[in-house]
Protein backbone atom coordinates (compact mmCIF):
# COMPACT_ATOMS: atom_id res chain seq x y z
CA UNK A 1 0.00 0.00 0.00
CA UNK A 2 2.87 2.39 0.68
CA UNK A 3 3.84 2.32 -3.02
CA UNK A 4 0.41 3.24 -4.39
CA UNK A 5 1.20 6.97 -4.46
CA UNK A 6 4.88 6.76 -5.50
CA UNK A 7 4.13 7.51 -9.14
CA UNK A 8 1.62 10.27 -8.37
CA UNK A 9 2.43 13.89 -9.02
CA UNK A 10 3.29 15.90 -5.93
CA UNK A 11 0.60 18.27 -4.68
CA UNK A 12 3.07 21.16 -4.88
CA UNK A 13 3.82 20.52 -8.58
CA UNK A 14 0.12 20.02 -9.32
CA UNK A 15 -0.85 23.30 -7.63
CA UNK A 16 2.00 25.16 -9.31
CA UNK A 17 1.00 23.87 -12.76
CA UNK A 18 -2.68 24.63 -12.18
CA UNK A 19 -1.68 28.17 -11.25
CA UNK A 20 0.70 28.70 -14.19
CA UNK A 21 -1.10 26.93 -17.02
CA UNK A 22 -4.63 26.66 -18.37
CA UNK A 23 -4.69 22.91 -17.79
CA UNK A 24 -7.19 21.37 -15.36
CA UNK A 25 -6.26 18.93 -12.61
CA UNK A 26 -7.71 16.07 -14.68
CA UNK A 27 -5.71 17.11 -17.75
CA UNK A 28 -2.52 17.41 -15.73
CA UNK A 29 -3.08 14.01 -14.14
CA UNK A 30 -3.61 12.45 -17.57
CA UNK A 31 -0.49 14.17 -18.96
CA UNK A 32 1.48 12.95 -15.93
CA UNK A 33 0.32 9.37 -16.37
CA UNK A 34 1.32 9.42 -20.05
CA UNK A 35 4.62 11.12 -19.23
CA UNK A 36 5.44 8.41 -16.68
CA UNK A 37 4.67 5.68 -19.24
CA UNK A 38 6.84 7.32 -21.91
CA UNK A 39 9.59 8.39 -19.51
CA UNK A 40 9.75 6.02 -16.52
CA UNK A 41 12.82 7.89 -15.25
CA UNK A 42 10.68 11.02 -14.92
CA UNK A 43 12.95 12.90 -17.32
CA UNK A 44 13.25 13.36 -21.08
CA UNK A 45 16.74 13.28 -22.53
CA UNK A 46 17.74 15.40 -25.54
CA UNK A 47 17.81 12.23 -27.66
CA UNK A 48 14.28 11.22 -26.61
CA UNK A 49 13.07 14.75 -27.28
CA UNK A 50 14.63 14.70 -30.75
CA UNK A 51 12.77 11.45 -31.55
CA UNK A 52 9.49 13.05 -30.46
CA UNK A 53 10.15 16.04 -32.72
CA UNK A 54 11.06 13.84 -35.68
CA UNK A 55 7.57 12.31 -35.49
CA UNK A 56 6.05 15.77 -35.96
CA UNK A 57 8.30 16.53 -38.95
CA UNK A 58 8.77 13.17 -40.75
CA UNK A 59 9.70 14.77 -44.10
CA UNK A 60 12.25 17.16 -42.64
CA UNK A 61 15.49 17.36 -40.67
CA UNK A 62 14.24 18.25 -37.20
CA UNK A 63 17.42 17.43 -35.25
CA UNK A 64 18.94 20.90 -34.86
CA UNK A 65 15.59 22.58 -34.22
CA UNK A 66 14.72 19.96 -31.59
CA UNK A 67 18.08 20.62 -29.92
CA UNK A 68 17.34 24.35 -29.70
CA UNK A 69 13.77 23.82 -28.48
CA UNK A 70 15.04 21.39 -25.85
CA UNK A 71 17.61 23.95 -24.66
CA UNK A 72 14.93 26.63 -24.35
CA UNK A 73 12.65 24.31 -22.34
CA UNK A 74 15.41 23.06 -20.00
CA UNK A 75 15.02 26.00 -17.65
CA UNK A 76 17.21 24.56 -14.89
CA UNK A 77 20.00 23.61 -17.35
CA UNK A 78 20.35 20.05 -16.07
CA UNK A 79 20.32 18.48 -19.55
CA UNK A 80 16.90 16.86 -19.13
CA UNK A 81 13.26 17.91 -19.08
CA UNK A 82 11.22 16.99 -16.04
CA UNK A 83 7.43 16.88 -16.04
CA UNK A 84 7.03 20.48 -14.86
CA UNK A 85 9.35 21.88 -17.56
CA UNK A 86 7.57 19.74 -20.14
CA UNK A 87 4.07 20.94 -19.18
CA UNK A 88 5.04 24.60 -18.91
CA UNK A 89 6.65 24.36 -22.35
CA UNK A 90 3.56 22.66 -23.74
CA UNK A 91 1.35 25.36 -22.25
CA UNK A 92 3.47 28.25 -23.54
CA UNK A 93 3.73 26.91 -27.07
CA UNK A 94 0.14 25.70 -27.47
CA UNK A 95 -2.27 27.63 -25.27
CA UNK A 96 -0.22 30.54 -24.01
CA UNK A 97 -0.93 34.15 -24.91
CA UNK A 98 0.91 35.64 -27.89
CA UNK A 99 3.27 37.54 -25.62
CA UNK A 100 4.12 34.34 -23.69
CA UNK A 101 4.80 32.53 -26.95
CA UNK A 102 7.08 35.37 -28.02
CA UNK A 103 8.91 35.26 -24.66
CA UNK A 104 9.52 31.57 -25.36
CA UNK A 105 10.56 32.36 -28.96
CA UNK A 106 13.08 34.86 -27.56
CA UNK A 107 14.56 32.13 -25.35
CA UNK A 108 14.78 29.88 -28.42
CA UNK A 109 16.73 32.53 -30.36
CA UNK A 110 18.91 33.43 -27.34
CA UNK A 111 21.25 30.50 -28.03
CA UNK A 112 23.90 31.46 -25.49
CA UNK A 113 21.30 32.42 -22.84
CA UNK A 114 22.86 35.82 -22.16
CA UNK A 115 19.58 37.74 -22.36
CA UNK A 116 20.19 39.16 -25.84
CA UNK A 117 19.89 37.98 -29.43
CA UNK A 118 22.55 38.64 -32.06
CA UNK A 119 22.23 38.36 -35.82
CA UNK A 120 24.35 35.20 -35.76
CA UNK A 121 21.90 33.61 -33.29
CA UNK A 122 19.01 34.60 -35.59
CA UNK A 123 20.89 32.98 -38.47
CA UNK A 124 21.47 29.80 -36.45
CA UNK A 125 17.79 29.41 -35.54
CA UNK A 126 16.61 30.37 -39.04
CA UNK A 127 18.88 27.60 -40.36
CA UNK A 128 17.27 25.09 -37.96
CA UNK A 129 13.74 26.27 -38.86
CA UNK A 130 14.56 26.10 -42.59
CA UNK A 131 15.54 22.44 -42.21
CA UNK A 132 12.00 21.76 -40.97
CA UNK A 133 10.54 22.92 -44.29
CA UNK A 134 10.25 20.01 -46.75
CA UNK A 135 12.26 20.45 -49.97
CA UNK A 136 9.15 20.74 -52.16
CA UNK A 137 7.76 23.51 -49.91
CA UNK A 138 11.13 25.34 -49.97
CA UNK A 139 10.79 25.70 -53.75
CA UNK A 140 7.55 27.67 -53.28
CA UNK A 141 8.94 30.20 -50.80
CA UNK A 142 9.15 33.91 -51.78
CA UNK A 143 12.51 34.92 -53.28
CA UNK A 144 13.48 36.88 -50.13
CA UNK A 145 12.82 33.83 -47.91
CA UNK A 146 14.05 30.88 -49.98
CA UNK A 147 17.32 30.36 -48.08
CA UNK A 148 18.02 30.39 -44.34
CA UNK A 149 20.35 33.36 -44.84
CA UNK A 150 17.68 35.42 -46.62
CA UNK A 151 15.16 34.57 -43.93
CA UNK A 152 17.61 35.63 -41.20
CA UNK A 153 18.38 38.89 -43.02
CA UNK A 154 14.67 39.63 -43.50
CA UNK A 155 13.85 38.89 -39.85
CA UNK A 156 16.79 40.94 -38.56
CA UNK A 157 15.69 43.90 -40.74
CA UNK A 158 12.41 44.13 -38.79
CA UNK A 159 14.34 45.10 -35.66
CA UNK A 160 16.23 48.07 -37.16
CA UNK A 161 19.53 46.84 -35.80
CA UNK A 162 22.98 46.85 -37.38
CA UNK A 163 24.55 43.45 -37.99
CA UNK A 164 26.86 43.80 -34.96
CA UNK A 165 24.18 45.05 -32.53
CA UNK A 166 22.16 42.91 -30.15
CA UNK A 167 18.47 42.71 -29.40
CA UNK A 168 16.80 42.65 -25.95
CA UNK A 169 13.66 40.60 -25.24
CA UNK A 170 11.30 43.59 -25.26
CA UNK A 171 12.67 44.77 -28.60
CA UNK A 172 12.25 41.28 -30.04
CA UNK A 173 8.63 41.00 -28.88
CA UNK A 174 7.77 44.51 -30.06
CA UNK A 175 9.47 43.94 -33.44
CA UNK A 176 7.56 40.72 -34.06
CA UNK A 177 4.22 42.16 -32.90
CA UNK A 178 4.65 45.19 -35.17
CA UNK A 179 5.54 43.14 -38.26
CA UNK A 180 3.07 40.46 -39.36
CA UNK A 181 5.67 38.95 -41.69
CA UNK A 182 8.00 38.32 -38.76
CA UNK A 183 5.70 35.73 -37.15
CA UNK A 184 6.05 33.17 -39.94
CA UNK A 185 9.82 33.68 -40.03
CA UNK A 186 10.25 32.65 -36.38
CA UNK A 187 8.37 29.35 -36.77
CA UNK A 188 7.34 26.68 -39.23
CA UNK A 189 3.92 25.08 -39.20
CA UNK A 190 3.44 22.27 -41.70
CA UNK A 191 0.38 22.53 -43.91
CA UNK A 192 -2.18 19.87 -42.97
N, C-alpha and C positions, 0 to 999 in steps of 0.2 A: 504494500500500500504506500510506503514511503516514496516509491519511484513514480507514482502516478502523475505527479505534477512536474517532474524533472524536465520534461520537454515543453512545458508551458512557458509562455512569454511572461516576463516579470511585470508586476502591476505598474512599476515605475516606468518601464519602457512603453507599456500600453497607454498609460495616461499621457505621457509625453507625446506619443505619436497621435493620439486623439486630439491633443491640443494644437499640434503643429501641422496636421494634414486634414484633408476633408474626408478621410476614411472613417467608417464606423467601426465599433468594436468587433462586430461580426466579420466585416471585411478584413480587418487587421488579423483576426484570429485565423481566418481562412488563408490569408497570405502567409502567415507564420507557419501554419501546418505544411503548406506547399514548399516553403523555403526549407523547412527542416527535412522534408523528403528529398529535395534536390541537393541540399547541402547539409548532410548530417553533422559536419564539423561546426556548423553555425556560421561559417564564413565562405565567401566566394573569392576564389583566387583570380588573378588577372587572366590566366589561361581559361578557366571556366567561364569567365565573363566574355572573353573573346568568342568562345563557342556559342554562347547565347546570342551574341550580336550577329554572328555569321548566319544564324537561322533567320534573322530578320532581313538580311541582305544576301540571299543565296547567289545572286548573279554579279556580285561585286566583291571587291577586296576590302573587307571591314576591319582588318587587323589593326591598322594604325589608328583609325577612328575609335575603335573599342578601347585601345590603350589610353587614349586621351580622355575618353568619357570615364573610364575606370578611375584615372588619376583625379578627375574633378569630383567624383563621388566619394573617394577615399578621404574623408575629411580629417581623420586622425592620423593619416599618413603611415598606417601600419602595414600596407601592402595587401590588405584584404578588405572586403566589404562585409560588415556584419548586417544583421537584419535591419537595425535602425537606419544605417546609412542607405541601405537598399530601398527601404520604404520612403524615406525623405526624398531620395533621388527620383523615385517613381512618381511621387506626388508633384515635385517641382516640374518635371518634364511632361507630365500628362494632364494634371488638373490644376496646376498652379496658375496664378495670375501672370499676365504678360510680363510684368516687371520682375517677378520671381524667376520666370523662365530666362529672362535676359541676365539676371544676376548669375544664374547657373551658366549661361552661355559665356559670360565674362570669365568665370572660373575655368571653363573649357579652353578659352583662348589664352588665358594667363598660364602658359606652359611652365614657367619657372616659379610660379606662385609668389611673385614679389609684389603683387597688388597693382601691376600695370601691364598693359599689352604693348608690344612693339610690332612693327611691320613684319619682322621675321617670324614672330609668333603667329600673326595673322596668316602669313604664307604657309607655315607648317600645318595649321588647322585646315586651311583651304585645300591644301594638298590631300589631307586625310579625307575631307568631305568629298572631294572630287573622285577619289577612288571608290566611293559608295555609288556613284552614278554609273549605271551600266553603259558599256561602250556605245550601244545603239542610241541611247538617250543623250550621250555626250555629243554625238553628231548633230543633234537638233538644238543645241544651246546657241544663244545669241553670240555673235562674233566677239563681243567684249567679255564673254564669260566662258569661252570654250576651252580654256586651259586653267589649271590651278593658279598660275601666275597672274593671268588677266583677272580672275575672280578676286584674288588678294588685292591687286591694284585698285580695282573698282570699289571693293569694300573699304579699303583704307582711305580712298578719296572722299567718302562720306563724312569722315571725321575731321577734315581740314587740318591734317597734321603733315609735317614734313616727314620724309622717310626715316630720319634718325630721331624723331620725337617719340614719346610714349603717351599712352592713353590710359586715363583713370577710369574706374568703373562707371561713375556717373556720366562721363563723356561718352563712353561706349553705349550705355543705355539710351541716353538722349539722342545720339547719332543714329541708332537703329530705329528708335521710335519716330524720328523725324524723316526717315527715308524708307518708304515702303519697299523699295528694291533691296534694301540691306537685309531684310528678314530672310528672303530665300537664299541669300549668299552665306548665311551663318548656319544653315541646316540643309539636309536633303531628305525629302519625304517621297518615297517611291509612289508612282501612280498605281492605283489599285485596278 
